């Protein structure tokens, strides 16, 4: 696995106040959260054939039961 840590720019937050009242954001106020998560890049390969499954041809969410 190759880890690439190259972003050094500013991180911004877009805020919008949809109320009719003023809302003041003061320095130090907590207004956002950030989640650091890995980005996975898969290499997709075409299948020559597909095996049978319990789901059958029922599609996504199908139990295969009738």
C-alpha positions, -999 to 999 in steps of 0.1 A, spaced: 0 0 0 14 34 -10 4 63 12 5 97 -4 4 126 20 7 156 -2 -21 181 6 -8 212 24 -35 238 16 -62 254 38 -92 234 48 -124 255 46 -160 251 57 -190 264 38 -217 278 61 -251 291 54 -276 306 78 -311 297 66 -328 313 96 -341 349 98 -319 356 129 -283 366 129 -258 339 140 -224 350 150 -194 326 146 -167 335 170 -131 325 169 -128 291 186 -164 281 180 -168 245 169 -188 246 137 -177 215 118 -163 180 121 -137 162 99 -133 125 94 -100 112 81 -106 80 61 -85 61 36 -94 63 -1 -93 29 -18 -88 26 -55 -98 -8 -68 -87 -24 -101 -118 -38 -117 -115 -69 -139 -142 -82 -163 -157 -116 -154 -158 -143 -181 -188 -159 -164 -209 -155 -132 -217 -184 -109 -252 -190 -95 -262 -173 -63 -289 -178 -36 -304 -145 -48 -308 -157 -83 -321 -131 -108 -341 -113 -81 -318 -84 -81 -305 -62 -52 -321 -69 -19 -338 -101 -31 -337 -131 -7 -343 -155 -36 -375 -168 -19 -408 -167 -37 
